[in-house]
């Protein structure tokens, strides 16, 4: 079975980091994108060695194409609506 990939913007914040925890625990591949202005990498540090978790320090609103390039090892594409989605 192919795992679903979920992208969480603001994933290093309080709510986003708890969402990352839950989704990784439930067996999803999680891409966490955060610019760390209000979030903290410490909130997701325990997930950094998980094979199904990828942290990208990026402003998702400003650098959508860069975020996709940074996640190159995962099958992602930029949709016509400029959102990240799993292929």
N, C-alpha and C positions, 0 to 999 in steps of 0.2 A: 504494500500500500504506500502511495506517495504521501509524504507529510505536507500539510498545508503550511504556507509561509505567511506570517502576519507582520506587517510593518507598523510600528508604534512610534509616532512622533511625540516628542516630549517624554520619551521613555525613561529618562534618568530623573524625572521629577517624582514627587511623592506618590501620586496616583499611578503614573505611567510605570514606575519601577515595580509596584505591586502587581500591575497587570502583566508585565514581563515575567515576573516570578510565576504567576498562575499559569500563563500560557505555555511556558517552557515545561513546567511540571505536568501539564496535560498533554504534552507530546507534540506541540507545534514548533516549527522553526520560527524564531523571532528575530526581526531586525529592529533594533532600537536606534532611532535617530534623534539626537538632542544637541543643541548648541551650548548647553551647560550654563546659560545665562541665569536661570533660576533653578535648574536641576543640578545634581551632583553625581559624578561618576562613582562615588562611594556607594550610592544607592543600588548600583548594578554590578559592582565589583565582583561579588560572589558568583555572578553568571558568566563572567568573561572567559572562563575555561570550558564552558558548556559547548559541545559541538553544534548545538542547534540555536546558538545565540550569537548575534553579531552586533557590536556597538559601533555606530558611526557618529563621530562628532561633526555635526553639520547643521546649518540652519536650513531646515527642510523647505521653508517658504522661499528662500533665496537661491538655493543650489540643488534643485531637483535633479538635473542631469548629472551633477557631480556625485550625488548620493547614490544614484544608480551605478555609476562607474565604480564607486568605492565598494559596492556590494557585488562586484563582478563574479565572485565565485558562486553566487546564488542566482537562479534563473529568474531575473526580474526584467521588466520592461516599463517604459514610460508610456502611459496610455494617452489618448488624445485629450483627456481632461487633466493632464499633468498630475496624475497621482501614481504612486508606485503600486504595482500589482504583481502577483506571482503568475508565472506562465504555466 
